[in-house]
Amino acid sequence: MATAGQAAEMPTLAVPDFGQIVDVAGAQMRPDPKANYRMVFGVTKAAAKPGQPNPSLDRVARFVNLLDHYGVPKDHRTIVAIVYGPATNVVRQPTAGASAGPDVRLIEELVAAGVQVAVCSQAAHAHDLAPADLLPNVRMDVSAITTIATLQAQGYGFLPD
């Protein structure tokens, strides 16, 4: 058992291999299990080093894990990760014979947890990324700008990188 100010051990979470969280005794402003969380995350940063998970997608995983840990049911979480800019290639399928990096598994786990992952078609075009090159369950949107604006008009909060 953790004492005041210490972190408690976490049970299995919605995104088990990423977005690690700690439960600090006495921390305030915990997620409300009765609230509906509608968020769109801008995903623009690339990993600092090859083989590391994308830091922006890991932040999405942390948010999902926090909501999950504090009892927010999956049907009260509507989360979209819109990928653009330097992060665009994170949604590209690995080439034949290449090993998949951690982002493939991270995106699989996010999708399994109910997160919608989309990529900006304008950024995809700039990175020579065709729809056939996308990882499974990643959709291509017209643009990050329109995705963010449309979702905000529908009441979503926006968390930029």
C-alpha positions as CSV (number, residue, x, y, z in Angstrom):
1,M,0.0,0.0,0.0
2,A,1.3,3.4,-0.9
3,T,1.7,6.1,1.7
4,A,0.7,9.8,1.2
5,G,2.6,11.2,-1.8
6,Q,3.7,7.8,-3.0
7,A,2.5,6.2,-6.2
8,A,0.3,3.1,-5.9
9,E,0.8,0.1,-8.2
10,M,-1.5,0.3,-11.2
11,P,-3.8,-2.5,-12.4
12,T,-4.0,-3.5,-16.1
13,L,-5.1,-0.5,-18.0
14,A,-7.0,0.2,-21.3
15,V,-3.7,0.8,-23.1
16,P,-1.5,-1.6,-21.2
17,D,1.9,-1.1,-22.7
18,F,1.9,2.7,-23.1
19,G,0.8,5.9,-21.3
20,Q,1.9,4.7,-17.9
21,I,0.3,6.5,-15.0
22,V,0.7,6.7,-11.3
23,D,-1.9,7.1,-8.6
24,V,-0.7,9.8,-6.2
25,A,-2.5,9.9,-2.9
26,G,-4.2,13.2,-2.3
27,A,-4.1,14.3,-6.0
28,Q,-7.1,16.5,-6.8
29,M,-9.3,17.0,-9.9
30,R,-9.8,13.3,-10.7
31,P,-11.8,12.3,-13.8
32,D,-15.5,12.1,-13.2
33,P,-17.0,8.7,-14.2
34,K,-20.3,10.3,-14.9
35,A,-18.9,12.9,-17.4
36,N,-18.6,12.4,-21.1
37,Y,-15.1,13.1,-22.3
38,R,-14.9,14.3,-26.0
39,M,-11.3,15.2,-26.9
40,V,-9.3,15.7,-30.0
41,F,-5.5,15.5,-29.7
42,G,-3.1,17.1,-32.1
43,V,-0.3,14.6,-32.9
44,T,2.6,16.5,-34.5
45,K,5.8,15.4,-32.7
46,A,8.0,12.7,-33.9
47,A,9.9,10.4,-31.5
48,A,13.2,11.8,-30.4
49,K,15.0,8.6,-31.3
50,P,14.2,5.6,-33.5
51,G,12.6,2.8,-31.6
52,Q,11.0,5.1,-29.1
53,P,7.2,5.4,-29.0
54,N,5.7,8.6,-30.4
55,P,5.4,11.0,-27.4
56,S,2.2,12.6,-28.6
57,L,0.4,9.2,-29.0
58,D,1.8,8.2,-25.7
59,R,0.2,11.2,-24.1
60,V,-3.2,10.1,-25.7
61,A,-2.6,6.7,-24.1
62,R,-1.9,8.3,-20.7
63,F,-5.2,10.2,-20.9
64,V,-7.1,7.1,-21.8
65,N,-5.4,5.2,-19.0
66,L,-6.2,7.9,-16.5
67,L,-9.9,7.9,-17.5
68,D,-10.0,4.1,-17.4
69,H,-8.2,3.9,-14.0
70,Y,-10.7,6.4,-12.4
71,G,-13.7,4.5,-13.7
72,V,-14.8,6.5,-16.7
73,P,-16.5,3.9,-18.9
74,K,-15.5,3.4,-22.5
75,D,-18.9,4.7,-23.7
76,H,-18.1,8.0,-21.9
77,R,-14.9,8.5,-23.8
78,T,-14.8,9.8,-27.4
79,I,-11.2,10.5,-28.3
80,V,-9.7,11.4,-31.7
81,A,-5.9,11.6,-32.4
82,I,-5.3,13.6,-35.6
83,V,-1.8,13.1,-36.9
84,Y,0.0,15.7,-39.0
85,G,3.2,17.6,-39.5
86,P,6.5,15.8,-38.5
87,A,4.5,12.9,-36.9
88,T,2.7,12.0,-40.2
89,N,4.8,8.9,-40.9
90,V,3.9,7.3,-37.6
91,V,0.8,5.9,-39.3
92,R,2.7,4.4,-42.3
93,Q,2.8,0.6,-42.5
94,P,6.3,-0.8,-42.1
95,T,7.9,-1.8,-45.4
96,A,8.1,-5.5,-46.2
97,G,10.8,-7.2,-44.2
98,A,11.2,-4.3,-41.8
99,S,10.4,-4.8,-38.1
100,A,7.5,-2.8,-36.8
101,G,8.5,-0.1,-34.2
102,P,6.6,0.5,-31.0
103,D,4.1,2.9,-32.7
104,V,2.4,0.1,-34.6
105,R,1.5,-1.6,-31.3
106,L,0.7,1.7,-29.6
107,I,-1.8,2.6,-32.4
108,E,-3.3,-1.0,-32.2
109,E,-3.7,-0.6,-28.4
110,L,-5.2,2.9,-28.8
111,V,-7.7,1.7,-31.3
112,A,-8.6,-1.3,-29.1
113,A,-9.3,1.2,-26.3
114,G,-11.7,3.1,-28.5
115,V,-9.5,5.9,-29.8
116,Q,-10.0,7.0,-33.4
117,V,-6.7,7.6,-35.1
118,A,-6.8,9.8,-38.3
119,V,-4.1,11.4,-40.5
120,C,-4.3,14.7,-42.3
121,S,-4.5,14.1,-46.1
122,Q,-2.6,17.3,-46.8
123,A,0.3,16.2,-44.6
124,A,0.0,12.6,-46.0
125,H,0.4,14.1,-49.5
126,A,3.4,16.1,-48.4
127,H,5.0,12.9,-47.0
128,D,4.1,10.8,-50.1
129,L,1.8,8.7,-47.9
130,A,-1.1,7.1,-49.8
131,P,-4.2,5.6,-48.2
132,A,-3.0,2.1,-49.1
133,D,0.1,2.8,-47.0
134,L,-1.8,3.5,-43.7
135,L,-1.8,1.2,-40.8
136,P,-5.1,-0.7,-40.3
137,N,-7.8,1.2,-38.5
138,V,-6.2,4.6,-39.4
139,R,-8.5,6.9,-41.4
140,M,-7.5,9.7,-43.7
141,D,-9.3,13.0,-43.1
142,V,-9.4,16.0,-45.5
143,S,-7.1,18.0,-43.2
144,A,-6.1,18.3,-39.6
145,I,-7.5,21.9,-39.6
146,T,-11.0,20.8,-40.6
147,T,-11.0,17.8,-38.3
148,I,-10.1,20.0,-35.3
149,A,-12.5,22.8,-36.3
150,T,-15.4,20.4,-36.9
151,L,-14.9,18.5,-33.7
152,Q,-14.6,21.7,-31.7
153,A,-17.9,22.9,-33.3
154,Q,-19.4,19.6,-32.0
155,G,-18.2,20.3,-28.4
156,Y,-14.9,18.5,-28.3
157,G,-12.0,19.9,-26.4
158,F,-8.7,20.3,-28.2
159,L,-5.3,19.5,-26.8
160,P,-2.5,20.6,-29.2
161,D,1.0,19.3,-28.9
